[in-house]
């Protein structure tokens, strides 16, 4: 009988978030990645897209996926990438958006509670998924946000 096939090679993989790196433009360049791959004997793939603070899209933030045959190669590549990242991340800015409903709730209907959900569960879910802060403002909102809004 023929010998059994060799076991599949084991690969080691790591993800390095470069979304707010000062040097992200250089880290995503083909020439930079080619040199890193050659020096560390790894494979590097750019994934995701730049996401500013407050970007609630489902897209993944910009990151590198590093794959190596050994843990030592992987550690060397990740260490080299982190050293190229440029120290402290770029200062993030805060974005905001306003959604005006433009409606009054009918008498006896608590619109604020309906928006927030049972036990604030709708707001908690949206906040957890998007990392965005939510607040109800205007008539029916809790103090100090319960004053009339003017456009």
N, CA, C and O atoms as a GROMACS GRO file, in nm:
protein
  604
    1UNK      N    1   0.084  -0.120   0.000
    1UNK     CA    2   0.000   0.000   0.000
    1UNK      C    3   0.088   0.126   0.000
    1UNK      O    4   0.198   0.125   0.055
    2UNK      N    5   0.038   0.232  -0.062
    2UNK     CA    6   0.117   0.357  -0.064
    2UNK      C    7   0.126   0.418   0.076
    2UNK      O    8   0.037   0.398   0.159
    3UNK      N    9   0.233   0.491   0.100
    3UNK     CA   10   0.246   0.553   0.233
    3UNK      C   11   0.138   0.659   0.253
    3UNK      O   12   0.090   0.717   0.156
    4UNK      N   13   0.100   0.684   0.380
    4UNK     CA   14  -0.003   0.786   0.405
    4UNK      C   15   0.050   0.924   0.366
    4UNK      O   16   0.170   0.950   0.374
    5UNK      N   17  -0.041   1.012   0.325
    5UNK     CA   18   0.004   1.147   0.287
    5UNK      C   19   0.061   1.220   0.408
    5UNK      O   20   0.020   1.194   0.522
    6UNK      N   21   0.155   1.311   0.384
    6UNK     CA   22   0.211   1.386   0.497
    6UNK      C   23   0.104   1.475   0.561
    6UNK      O   24   0.011   1.518   0.493
    7UNK      N   25   0.117   1.502   0.690
    7UNK     CA   26   0.017   1.588   0.754
    7UNK      C   27   0.025   1.729   0.698
    7UNK      O   28   0.132   1.774   0.655
    8UNK      N   29  -0.088   1.799   0.697
    8UNK     CA   30  -0.086   1.935   0.645
    8UNK      C   31   0.006   2.023   0.730
    8UNK      O   32   0.017   2.004   0.851
    9UNK      N   33   0.070   2.119   0.666
    9UNK     CA   34   0.160   2.206   0.744
    9UNK      C   35   0.082   2.289   0.845
    9UNK      O   36  -0.032   2.329   0.821
   10UNK      N   37   0.144   2.313   0.958
   10UNK     CA   38   0.084   2.395   1.063
   10UNK      C   39   0.126   2.540   1.039
   10UNK      O   40   0.244   2.569   1.019
   11UNK      N   41   0.030   2.629   1.043
   11UNK     CA   42   0.059   2.770   1.025
   11UNK      C   43   0.023   2.846   1.152
   11UNK      O   44  -0.071   2.811   1.223
   12UNK      N   45   0.099   2.948   1.176
   12UNK     CA   46   0.074   3.036   1.289
   12UNK      C   47   0.027   3.170   1.232
   12UNK      O   48   0.079   3.216   1.131
   13UNK      N   49  -0.073   3.230   1.297
   13UNK     CA   50  -0.131   3.352   1.243
   13UNK      C   51  -0.156   3.454   1.353
   13UNK      O   52  -0.190   3.419   1.466
   14UNK      N   53  -0.138   3.581   1.319
   14UNK     CA   54  -0.164   3.691   1.412
   14UNK      C   55  -0.225   3.807   1.334
   14UNK      O   56  -0.202   3.822   1.214
   15UNK      N   57  -0.303   3.888   1.404
   15UNK     CA   58  -0.362   4.008   1.346
   15UNK      C   59  -0.306   4.129   1.419
   15UNK      O   60  -0.302   4.133   1.542
   16UNK      N   61  -0.260   4.228   1.342
   16UNK     CA   62  -0.204   4.350   1.399
   16UNK      C   63  -0.290   4.467   1.353
   16UNK      O   64  -0.297   4.496   1.234
   17UNK      N   65  -0.355   4.534   1.448
   17UNK     CA   66  -0.441   4.649   1.417
   17UNK      C   67  -0.354   4.771   1.387
   17UNK      O   68  -0.276   4.815   1.471
   18UNK      N   69  -0.368   4.824   1.266
   18UNK     CA   70  -0.289   4.942   1.228
   18UNK      C   71  -0.379   5.061   1.195
   18UNK      O   72  -0.333   5.160   1.140
   19UNK      N   73  -0.507   5.051   1.228
   19UNK     CA   74  -0.604   5.153   1.191
   19UNK      C   75  -0.562   5.294   1.235
   19UNK      O   76  -0.576   5.388   1.158
   20UNK      N   77  -0.511   5.308   1.357
   20UNK     CA   78  -0.473   5.440   1.406
   20UNK      C   79  -0.322   5.458   1.417
   20UNK      O   80  -0.274   5.548   1.486
   21UNK      N   81  -0.246   5.372   1.348
   21UNK     CA   82  -0.100   5.385   1.349
   21UNK      C   83  -0.058   5.510   1.274
   21UNK      O   84  -0.117   5.544   1.171
   22UNK      N   85   0.043   5.578   1.324
   22UNK     CA   86   0.097   5.696   1.256
   22UNK      C   87   0.159   5.657   1.122
   22UNK      O   88   0.169   5.740   1.031
   23UNK      N   89   0.201   5.534   1.109
   23UNK     CA   90   0.274   5.490   0.991
   23UNK      C   91   0.191   5.393   0.906
   23UNK      O   92   0.248   5.313   0.831
   24UNK      N   93   0.059   5.399   0.915
   24UNK     CA   94  -0.025   5.300   0.845
   24UNK      C   95  -0.008   5.309   0.693
   24UNK      O   96  -0.016   5.207   0.625
   25UNK      N   97   0.015   5.429   0.638
   25UNK     CA   98   0.031   5.442   0.493
   25UNK      C   99   0.153   5.363   0.444
   25UNK      O  100   0.148   5.301   0.338
   26UNK      N  101   0.260   5.364   0.520
   26UNK     CA  102   0.380   5.288   0.483
   26UNK      C  103   0.358   5.139   0.505
   26UNK      O  104   0.406   5.057   0.427
   27UNK      N  105   0.287   5.103   0.612
   27UNK     CA  106   0.266   4.962   0.643
   27UNK      C  107   0.180   4.889   0.540
   27UNK      O  108   0.190   4.767   0.526
   28UNK      N  109   0.095   4.960   0.468
   28UNK     CA  110   0.010   4.896   0.368
   28UNK      C  111   0.072   4.897   0.229
   28UNK      O  112   0.017   4.838   0.136
   29UNK      N  113   0.186   4.964   0.213
   29UNK     CA  114   0.253   4.967   0.082
   29UNK      C  115   0.304   4.828   0.045
   29UNK      O  116   0.354   4.754   0.129
   30UNK      N  117   0.290   4.795  -0.080
   30UNK     CA  118   0.335   4.667  -0.130
   30UNK      C  119   0.484   4.645  -0.109
   30UNK      O  120   0.526   4.536  -0.070
   31UNK      N  121   0.565   4.748  -0.136
   31UNK     CA  122   0.711   4.735  -0.122
   31UNK      C  123   0.750   4.707   0.023
   31UNK      O  124   0.838   4.626   0.050
   32UNK      N  125   0.684   4.774   0.116
   32UNK     CA  126   0.713   4.753   0.258
   32UNK      C  127   0.678   4.610   0.299
   32UNK      O  128   0.756   4.543   0.365
   33UNK      N  129   0.560   4.565   0.259
   33UNK     CA  130   0.518   4.430   0.295
   33UNK      C  131   0.604   4.323   0.228
   33UNK      O  132   0.633   4.220   0.289
   34UNK      N  133   0.645   4.347   0.104
   34UNK     CA  134   0.732   4.251   0.034
   34UNK      C  135   0.863   4.236   0.109
   34UNK      O  136   0.912   4.125   0.127
   35UNK      N  137   0.921   4.348   0.152
   35UNK     CA  138   1.047   4.343   0.225
   35UNK      C  139   1.029   4.274   0.360
   35UNK      O  140   1.113   4.193   0.399
   36UNK      N  141   0.920   4.306   0.431
   36UNK     CA  142   0.892   4.241   0.559
   36UNK      C  143   0.877   4.089   0.541
   36UNK      O  144   0.929   4.011   0.620
   37UNK      N  145   0.805   4.049   0.438
   37UNK     CA  146   0.785   3.906   0.411
   37UNK      C  147   0.918   3.837   0.383
   37UNK      O  148   0.943   3.727   0.432
   38UNK      N  149   1.001   3.903   0.306
   38UNK     CA  150   1.132   3.847   0.271
   38UNK      C  151   1.222   3.836   0.394
   38UNK      O  152   1.288   3.734   0.414
   39UNK      N  153   1.224   3.940   0.476
   39UNK     CA  154   1.311   3.943   0.594
   39UNK      C  155   1.267   3.844   0.702
   39UNK      O  156   1.351   3.786   0.771
   40UNK      N  157   1.136   3.825   0.716
   40UNK     CA  158   1.086   3.743   0.827
   40UNK      C  159   1.031   3.607   0.782
   40UNK      O  160   0.989   3.527   0.865
   41UNK      N  161   1.033   3.582   0.650
   41UNK     CA  162   0.982   3.457   0.594
   41UNK      C  163   0.837   3.431   0.636
   41UNK      O  164   0.801   3.322   0.680
   42UNK      N  165   0.755   3.534   0.621
   42UNK     CA  166   0.613   3.527   0.655
   42UNK      C  167   0.530   3.574   0.536
   42UNK      O  168   0.584   3.622   0.437
   43UNK      N  169   0.400   3.560   0.548
   43UNK     CA  170   0.306   3.618   0.451
   43UNK      C  171   0.225   3.724   0.524
   43UNK      O  172   0.179   3.703   0.636
   44UNK      N  173   0.208   3.840   0.459
   44UNK     CA  174   0.135   3.951   0.522
   44UNK      C  175   0.027   3.996   0.424
   44UNK      O  176   0.053   4.020   0.307
   45UNK      N  177  -0.096   4.007   0.477
   45UNK     CA  178  -0.210   4.050   0.397
   45UNK      C  179  -0.275   4.170   0.467
   45UNK      O  180  -0.294   4.168   0.588
   46UNK      N  181  -0.308   4.273   0.390
   46UNK     CA  182  -0.381   4.389   0.443
   46UNK      C  183  -0.530   4.361   0.432
   46UNK      O  184  -0.578   4.318   0.327
   47UNK      N  185  -0.601   4.385   0.541
   47UNK     CA  186  -0.746   4.365   0.541
   47UNK      C  187  -0.814   4.484   0.607
   47UNK      O  188  -0.751   4.560   0.680
   48UNK      N  189  -0.944   4.499   0.581
   48UNK     CA  190  -1.022   4.606   0.641
   48UNK      C  191  -1.001   4.737   0.568
   48UNK      O  192  -0.943   4.742   0.460
   49UNK      N  193  -1.050   4.843   0.629
   49UNK     CA  194  -1.035   4.978   0.575
   49UNK      C  195  -1.020   5.074   0.692
   49UNK      O  196  -1.057   5.042   0.805
   50UNK      N  197  -0.966   5.194   0.663
   50UNK     CA  198  -0.952   5.291   0.771
   50UNK      C  199  -1.091   5.330   0.822
   50UNK      O  200  -1.180   5.363   0.743
   51UNK      N  201  -1.108   5.325   0.953
   51UNK     CA  202  -1.233   5.364   1.015
   51UNK      C  203  -1.207   5.474   1.118
   51UNK      O  204  -1.135   5.453   1.216
   52UNK      N  205  -1.264   5.588   1.094
   52UNK     CA  206  -1.251   5.699   1.189
   52UNK      C  207  -1.335   5.670   1.313
   52UNK      O  208  -1.426   5.587   1.309
   53UNK      N  209  -1.304   5.737   1.422
   53UNK     CA  210  -1.383   5.723   1.543
   53UNK      C  211  -1.525   5.765   1.512
   53UNK      O  212  -1.548   5.868   1.449
   54UNK      N  213  -1.621   5.686   1.556
   54UNK     CA  214  -1.761   5.716   1.530
   54UNK      C  215  -1.813   5.650   1.404
   54UNK      O  216  -1.933   5.654   1.378
   55UNK      N  217  -1.725   5.588   1.324
   55UNK     CA  218  -1.768   5.516   1.205
   55UNK      C  219  -1.839   5.389   1.251
   55UNK      O  220  -1.775   5.298   1.305
   56UNK      N  221  -1.967   5.382   1.229
   56UNK     CA  222  -2.049   5.271   1.278
   56UNK      C  223  -2.071   5.164   1.173
   56UNK      O  224  -2.156   5.077   1.190
   57UNK      N  225  -1.996   5.168   1.064
   57UNK     CA  226  -2.015   5.069   0.958
   57UNK      C  227  -1.969   4.932   1.006
   57UNK      O  228  -1.886   4.922   1.097
   58UNK      N  229  -2.022   4.827   0.946
   58UNK     CA  230  -1.983   4.692   0.990
   58UNK      C  231  -1.846   4.648   0.940
   58UNK      O  232  -1.800   4.540   0.975
   59UNK      N  233  -1.780   4.731   0.860
   59UNK     CA  234  -1.648   4.694   0.805
   59UNK      C  235  -1.544   4.679   0.916
   59UNK      O  236  -1.551   4.747   1.018
   60UNK      N  237  -1.449   4.590   0.894
   60UNK     CA  238  -1.339   4.573   0.988
   60UNK      C  239  -1.244   4.691   0.976
   60UNK      O  240  -1.224   4.743   0.867
   61UNK      N  241  -1.182   4.734   1.089
   61UNK     CA  242  -1.082   4.839   1.081
   61UNK      C  243  -0.956   4.786   1.011
   61UNK      O  244  -0.935   4.665   1.003
   62UNK      N  245  -0.874   4.876   0.962
   62UNK     CA  246  -0.753   4.842   0.889
   62UNK      C  247  -0.659   4.759   0.977
   62UNK      O  248  -0.625   4.800   1.088
   63UNK      N  249  -0.617   4.642   0.926
   63UNK     CA  250  -0.527   4.556   1.002
   63UNK      C  251  -0.445   4.468   0.908
   63UNK      O  252  -0.479   4.452   0.790
   64UNK      N  253  -0.338   4.413   0.960
   64UNK     CA  254  -0.253   4.321   0.886
   64UNK      C  255  -0.272   4.181   0.943
   64UNK      O  256  -0.277   4.163   1.064
   65UNK      N  257  -0.281   4.083   0.854
   65UNK     CA  258  -0.286   3.943   0.896
   65UNK      C  259  -0.151   3.882   0.858
   65UNK      O  260  -0.113   3.880   0.741
   66UNK      N  261  -0.080   3.833   0.959
   66UNK     CA  262   0.054   3.777   0.939
   66UNK      C  263   0.045   3.626   0.957
   66UNK      O  264  -0.008   3.579   1.058
   67UNK      N  265   0.097   3.551   0.861
   67UNK     CA  266   0.098   3.406   0.866
   67UNK      C  267   0.241   3.356   0.854
   67UNK      O  268   0.317   3.404   0.770
   68UNK      N  269   0.278   3.260   0.940
   68UNK     CA  270   0.415   3.208   0.940
   68UNK      C  271   0.413   3.057   0.963
   68UNK      O  272   0.314   3.001   1.009
   69UNK      N  273   0.525   2.992   0.930
   69UNK     CA  274   0.539   2.849   0.952
   69UNK      C  275   0.576   2.816   1.095
   69UNK      O  276   0.546   2.707   1.144
   70UNK      N  277   0.643   2.909   1.164
   70UNK     CA  278   0.684   2.885   1.303
   70UNK      C  279   0.642   3.003   1.390
   70UNK      O  280   0.619   3.114   1.341
   71UNK      N  281   0.632   2.976   1.519
   71UNK     CA  282   0.597   3.082   1.614
   71UNK      C  283   0.706   3.188   1.619
   71UNK      O  284   0.676   3.306   1.636
   72UNK      N  285   0.831   3.148   1.604
   72UNK     CA  286   0.943   3.243   1.608
   72UNK      C  287   0.936   3.340   1.490
   72UNK      O  288   0.958   3.460   1.508
   73UNK      N  289   0.905   3.290   1.371
   73UNK     CA  290   0.890   3.377   1.254
   73UNK      C  291   0.775   3.475   1.276
   73UNK      O  292   0.786   3.594   1.244
   74UNK      N  293   0.665   3.425   1.329
   74UNK     CA  294   0.549   3.509   1.354
   74UNK      C  295   0.582   3.618   1.454
   74UNK      O  296   0.550   3.735   1.431
   75UNK      N  297   0.645   3.581   1.564
   75UNK     CA  298   0.682   3.680   1.667
   75UNK      C  299   0.776   3.786   1.611
   75UNK      O  300   0.763   3.904   1.643
   76UNK      N  301   0.871   3.744   1.527
   76UNK     CA  302   0.966   3.839   1.469
   76UNK      C  303   0.895   3.937   1.377
   76UNK      O  304   0.923   4.057   1.380
   77UNK      N  305   0.802   3.887   1.296
   77UNK     CA  306   0.730   3.974   1.203
   77UNK      C  307   0.640   4.072   1.278
   77UNK      O  308   0.637   4.191   1.247
   78UNK      N  309   0.567   4.023   1.377
   78UNK     CA  310   0.478   4.109   1.455
   78UNK      C  311   0.558   4.215   1.529
   78UNK      O  312   0.518   4.331   1.535
   79UNK      N  313   0.671   4.176   1.586
   79UNK     CA  314   0.758   4.271   1.656
   79UNK      C  315   0.808   4.379   1.560
   79UNK      O  316   0.811   4.497   1.596
   80UNK      N  317   0.847   4.339   1.442
   80UNK     CA  318   0.898   4.435   1.343
   80UNK      C  319   0.786   4.530   1.300
   80UNK      O  320   0.810   4.651   1.286
   81UNK      N  321   0.665   4.478   1.278
   81UNK     CA  322   0.552   4.564   1.240
   81UNK      C  323   0.522   4.663   1.351
   81UNK      O  324   0.503   4.782   1.324
   82UNK      N  325   0.517   4.615   1.476
   82UNK     CA  326   0.488   4.706   1.589
   82UNK      C  327   0.595   4.814   1.601
   82UNK      O  328   0.563   4.928   1.636
   83UNK      N  329   0.720   4.780   1.574
   83UNK     CA  330   0.826   4.882   1.582
   83UNK      C  331   0.812   4.985   1.470
   83UNK      O  332   0.855   5.100   1.486
   84UNK      N  333   0.753   4.945   1.358
   84UNK     CA  334   0.733   5.038   1.246
   84UNK      C  335   0.607   5.123   1.262
   84UNK      O  336   0.588   5.218   1.187
   85UNK      N  337   0.523   5.089   1.357
   85UNK     CA  338   0.394   5.158   1.370
   85UNK      C  339   0.406   5.303   1.414
   85UNK      O  340   0.312   5.380   1.395
   86UNK      N  341   0.516   5.342   1.470
   86UNK     CA  342   0.535   5.484   1.499
   86UNK      C  343   0.490   5.529   1.635
   86UNK      O  344   0.442   5.642   1.648
   87UNK      N  345   0.503   5.448   1.736
   87UNK     CA  346   0.473   5.491   1.873
   87UNK      C  347   0.324   5.504   1.899
   87UNK      O  348   0.245   5.420   1.857
   88UNK      N  349   0.289   5.610   1.969
   88UNK     CA  350   0.150   5.631   2.010
   88UNK      C  351   0.059   5.645   1.888
   88UNK      O  352   0.099   5.703   1.788
   89UNK      N  353  -0.062   5.591   1.896
   89UNK     CA  354  -0.155   5.603   1.783
   89UNK      C  355  -0.194   5.748   1.758
   89UNK      O  356  -0.183   5.834   1.846
   90UNK      N  357  -0.239   5.774   1.638
   90UNK     CA  358  -0.287   5.907   1.601
   90UNK      C  359  -0.404   5.943   1.691
   90UNK      O  360  -0.489   5.859   1.720
   91UNK      N  361  -0.406   6.067   1.736
   91UNK     CA  362  -0.517   6.112   1.820
   91UNK      C  363  -0.647   6.101   1.741
   91UNK      O  364  -0.658   6.152   1.629
   92UNK      N  365  -0.743   6.036   1.800
   92UNK     CA  366  -0.871   6.017   1.735
   92UNK      C  367  -0.959   6.139   1.759
   92UNK      O  368  -0.942   6.211   1.857
   93UNK      N  369  -1.050   6.160   1.671
   93UNK     CA  370  -1.144   6.269   1.690
   93UNK      C  371  -1.283   6.210   1.711
   93UNK      O  372  -1.309   6.095   1.678
   94UNK      N  373  -1.369   6.290   1.767
   94UNK     CA  374  -1.504   6.243   1.798
   94UNK      C  375  -1.600   6.293   1.691
   94UNK      O  376  -1.605   6.412   1.660
   95UNK      N  377  -1.675   6.203   1.636
   95UNK     CA  378  -1.775   6.238   1.537
   95UNK      C  379  -1.913   6.230   1.602
   95UNK      O  380  -1.933   6.157   1.698
   96UNK      N  381  -2.006   6.305   1.549
   96UNK     CA  382  -2.141   6.296   1.603
   96UNK      C  383  -2.242   6.308   1.489
   96UNK      O  384  -2.213   6.364   1.383
   97UNK      N  385  -2.357   6.254   1.514
   97UNK     CA  386  -2.466   6.262   1.418
   97UNK      C  387  -2.596   6.279   1.495
   97UNK      O  388  -2.608   6.233   1.608
   98UNK      N  389  -2.692   6.346   1.433
   98UNK     CA  390  -2.819   6.369   1.498
   98UNK      C  391  -2.928   6.314   1.407
   98UNK      O  392  -2.927   6.337   1.286
   99UNK      N  393  -3.022   6.244   1.465
   99UNK     CA  394  -3.135   6.190   1.392
   99UNK      C  395  -3.261   6.254   1.449
   99UNK      O  396  -3.299   6.225   1.562
  100UNK      N  397  -3.324   6.341   1.373
  100UNK     CA  398  -3.444   6.409   1.418
  100UNK      C  399  -3.564   6.329   1.374
  100UNK      O  400  -3.583   6.305   1.254
  101UNK      N  401  -3.647   6.286   1.471
  101UNK     CA  402  -3.765   6.208   1.438
  101UNK      C  403  -3.878   6.294   1.384
  101UNK      O  404  -3.955   6.251   1.299
  102UNK      N  405  -3.887   6.416   1.434
  102UNK     CA  406  -3.988   6.509   1.385
  102UNK      C  407  -4.131   6.464   1.408
  102UNK      O  408  -4.218   6.480   1.323
  103UNK      N  409  -4.155   6.407   1.525
  103UNK     CA  410  -4.291   6.360   1.555
  103UNK      C  411  -4.318   6.375   1.704
  103UNK      O  412  -4.227   6.372   1.786
  104UNK      N  413  -4.443   6.390   1.735
  104UNK     CA  414  -4.486   6.391   1.874
  104UNK      C  415  -4.546   6.255   1.905
  104UNK      O  416  -4.609   6.193   1.819
  105UNK      N  417  -4.525   6.209   2.026
  105UNK     CA  418  -4.586   6.081   2.062
  105UNK      C  419  -4.732   6.104   2.101
  105UNK      O  420  -4.764   6.205   2.164
  106UNK      N  421  -4.817   6.012   2.063
  106UNK     CA  422  -4.959   6.026   2.098
  106UNK      C  423  -4.977   6.023   2.250
  106UNK      O  424  -4.892   5.969   2.321
  107UNK      N  425  -5.084   6.081   2.300
  107UNK     CA  426  -5.108   6.080   2.444
  107UNK      C  427  -5.108   5.937   2.498
  107UNK      O  428  -5.170   5.847   2.440
  108UNK      N  429  -5.040   5.917   2.609
  108UNK     CA  430  -5.035   5.787   2.673
  108UNK      C  431  -4.932   5.691   2.614
  108UNK      O  432  -4.919   5.578   2.661
  109UNK      N  433  -4.860   5.734   2.511
  109UNK     CA  434  -4.760   5.648   2.448
  109UNK      C  435  -4.622   5.701   2.485
  109UNK      O  436  -4.591   5.817   2.459
  110UNK      N  437  -4.540   5.618   2.546
  110UNK     CA  438  -4.406   5.659   2.590
  110UNK      C  439  -4.304   5.627   2.480
  110UNK      O  440  -4.246   5.518   2.477
  111UNK      N  441  -4.284   5.722   2.390
  111UNK     CA  442  -4.195   5.703   2.276
  111UNK      C  443  -4.051   5.677   2.320
  111UNK      O  444  -3.983   5.593   2.260
  112UNK      N  445  -4.005   5.746   2.423
  112UNK     CA  446  -3.868   5.727   2.471
  112UNK      C  447  -3.845   5.583   2.515
  112UNK      O  448  -3.743   5.524   2.480
  113UNK      N  449  -3.937   5.526   2.590
  113UNK     CA  450  -3.924   5.387   2.634
  113UNK      C  451  -3.926   5.291   2.517
  113UNK      O  452  -3.852   5.192   2.516
  114UNK      N  453  -4.010   5.319   2.419
  114UNK     CA  454  -4.016   5.232   2.301
  114UNK      C  455  -3.885   5.237   2.223
  114UNK      O  456  -3.841   5.135   2.171
  115UNK      N  457  -3.823   5.355   2.214
  115UNK     CA  458  -3.694   5.368   2.144
  115UNK      C  459  -3.583   5.295   2.218
  115UNK      O  460  -3.500   5.228   2.157
  116UNK      N  461  -3.582   5.310   2.350
  116UNK     CA  462  -3.475   5.250   2.429
  116UNK      C  463  -3.491   5.099   2.444
  116UNK      O  464  -3.391   5.028   2.459
  117UNK      N  465  -3.613   5.050   2.441
  117UNK     CA  466  -3.637   4.907   2.454
  117UNK      C  467  -3.651   4.864   2.598
  117UNK      O  468  -3.625   4.942   2.689
  118UNK      N  469  -3.692   4.739   2.620
  118UNK     CA  470  -3.710   4.690   2.756
  118UNK      C  471  -3.578   4.691   2.833
  118UNK      O  472  -3.480   4.630   2.791
  119UNK      N  473  -3.577   4.761   2.943
  119UNK     CA  474  -3.455   4.770   3.024
  119UNK      C  475  -3.339   4.833   2.949
  119UNK      O  476  -3.223   4.801   2.976
  120UNK      N  477  -3.367   4.923   2.854
  120UNK     CA  478  -3.265   4.992   2.776
  120UNK      C  479  -3.192   4.896   2.680
  120UNK      O  480  -3.083   4.928   2.632
  121UNK      N  481  -3.251   4.780   2.651
  121UNK     CA  482  -3.182   4.676   2.574
  121UNK      C  483  -3.152   4.717   2.430
  121UNK      O  484  -3.048   4.677   2.377
  122UNK      N  485  -3.238   4.795   2.364
  122UNK     CA  486  -3.211   4.837   2.227
  122UNK      C  487  -3.090   4.929   2.222
  122UNK      O  488  -3.001   4.911   2.138
  123UNK      N  489  -3.087   5.026   2.312
  123UNK     CA  490  -2.973   5.119   2.317
  123UNK      C  491  -2.844   5.044   2.355
  123UNK      O  492  -2.739   5.069   2.296
  124UNK      N  493  -2.853   4.953   2.451
  124UNK     CA  494  -2.735   4.877   2.492
  124UNK      C  495  -2.680   4.795   2.376
  124UNK      O  496  -2.559   4.786   2.358
  125UNK      N  497  -2.768   4.733   2.299
  125UNK     CA  498  -2.725   4.653   2.184
  125UNK      C  499  -2.656   4.740   2.080
  125UNK      O  500  -2.548   4.706   2.031
  126UNK      N  501  -2.718   4.852   2.045
  126UNK     CA  502  -2.661   4.942   1.944
  126UNK      C  503  -2.526   4.995   1.991
  126UNK      O  504  -2.431   5.001   1.914
  127UNK      N  505  -2.518   5.034   2.117
  127UNK     CA  506  -2.392   5.085   2.172
  127UNK      C  507  -2.284   4.977   2.170
  127UNK      O  508  -2.170   5.005   2.134
  128UNK      N  509  -2.320   4.856   2.208
  128UNK     CA  510  -2.223   4.747   2.210
  128UNK      C  511  -2.172   4.712   2.072
  128UNK      O  512  -2.054   4.682   2.056
  129UNK      N  513  -2.258   4.713   1.972
  129UNK     CA  514  -2.219   4.677   1.836
  129UNK      C  515  -2.142   4.787   1.766
  129UNK      O  516  -2.050   4.759   1.689
  130UNK      N  517  -2.179   4.913   1.792
  130UNK     CA  518  -2.122   5.024   1.714
  130UNK      C  519  -2.022   5.110   1.790
  130UNK      O  520  -1.953   5.193   1.730
  131UNK      N  521  -2.012   5.092   1.922
  131UNK     CA  522  -1.926   5.175   2.005
  131UNK      C  523  -1.966   5.323   1.996
  131UNK      O  524  -1.883   5.411   2.017
  132UNK      N  525  -2.092   5.349   1.966
  132UNK     CA  526  -2.144   5.486   1.958
  132UNK      C  527  -2.225   5.517   2.083
  132UNK      O  528  -2.284   5.428   2.144
  133UNK      N  529  -2.226   5.644   2.121
  133UNK     CA  530  -2.306   5.689   2.234
  133UNK      C  531  -2.442   5.734   2.181
  133UNK      O  532  -2.449   5.804   2.080
  134UNK      N  533  -2.548   5.694   2.248
  134UNK     CA  534  -2.683   5.731   2.208
  134UNK      C  535  -2.751   5.808   2.320
  134UNK      O  536  -2.732   5.780   2.438
  135UNK      N  537  -2.831   5.907   2.280
  135UNK     CA  538  -2.907   5.984   2.379
  135UNK      C  539  -3.037   6.031   2.314
  135UNK      O  540  -3.039   6.069   2.197
  136UNK      N  541  -3.144   6.027   2.392
  136UNK     CA  542  -3.272   6.083   2.347
  136UNK      C  543  -3.278   6.223   2.405
  136UNK      O  544  -3.254   6.244   2.524
  137UNK      N  545  -3.311   6.319   2.320
  137UNK     CA  546  -3.320   6.458   2.365
  137UNK      C  547  -3.454   6.516   2.325
  137UNK      O  548  -3.517   6.471   2.229
  138UNK      N  549  -3.496   6.616   2.399
  138UNK     CA  550  -3.622   6.682   2.366
  138UNK      C  551  -3.734   6.638   2.458
  138UNK      O  552  -3.710   6.573   2.560
  139UNK      N  553  -3.857   6.673   2.423
  139UNK     CA  554  -3.972   6.642   2.506
  139UNK      C  555  -3.983   6.491   2.528
  139UNK      O  556  -3.976   6.414   2.433
  140UNK      N  557  -4.000   6.450   2.654
  140UNK     CA  558  -4.013   6.310   2.688
  140UNK      C  559  -3.882   6.244   2.728
  140UNK      O  560  -3.881   6.132   2.779
  141UNK      N  561  -3.770   6.313   2.704
  141UNK     CA  562  -3.640   6.258   2.742
  141UNK      C  563  -3.615   6.283   2.890
  141UNK      O  564  -3.676   6.373   2.948
  142UNK      N  565  -3.526   6.203   2.951
  142UNK     CA  566  -3.496   6.227   3.092
  142UNK      C  567  -3.414   6.356   3.109
  142UNK      O  568  -3.344   6.397   3.016
  143UNK      N  569  -3.423   6.420   3.227
  143UNK     CA  570  -3.341   6.539   3.252
  143UNK      C  571  -3.194   6.503   3.239
  143UNK      O  572  -3.158   6.390   3.271
  144UNK      N  573  -3.108   6.589   3.195
  144UNK     CA  574  -3.125   6.729   3.156
  144UNK      C  575  -3.157   6.746   3.009
  144UNK      O  576  -3.149   6.858   2.958
  145UNK      N  577  -3.192   6.639   2.939
  145UNK     CA  578  -3.214   6.646   2.794
  145UNK      C  579  -3.359   6.668   2.757
  145UNK      O  580  -3.395   6.652   2.640
  146UNK      N  581  -3.444   6.705   2.853
  146UNK     CA  582  -3.587   6.713   2.826
  146UNK      C  583  -3.635   6.852   2.788
  146UNK      O  584  -3.755   6.880   2.796
  147UNK      N  585  -3.548   6.939   2.749
  147UNK     CA  586  -3.591   7.072   2.704
  147UNK      C  587  -3.628   7.064   2.556
  147UNK      O  588  -3.584   6.974   2.485
  148UNK      N  589  -3.708   7.160   2.511
  148UNK     CA  590  -3.747   7.165   2.370
  148UNK      C  591  -3.623   7.188   2.285
  148UNK      O  592  -3.537   7.268   2.319
  149UNK      N  593  -3.615   7.117   2.175
  149UNK     CA  594  -3.505   7.136   2.081
  149UNK      C  595  -3.544   7.235   1.974
  149UNK      O  596  -3.658   7.238   1.930
  150UNK      N  597  -3.451   7.316   1.933
  150UNK     CA  598  -3.474   7.413   1.827
  150UNK      C  599  -3.372   7.389   1.718
  150UNK      O  600  -3.253   7.381   1.746
  151UNK      N  601  -3.417   7.379   1.597
  151UNK     CA  602  -3.325   7.356   1.483
  151UNK      C  603  -3.258   7.484   1.445
  151UNK      O  604  -3.178   7.486   1.351
   0.00000   0.00000   0.00000
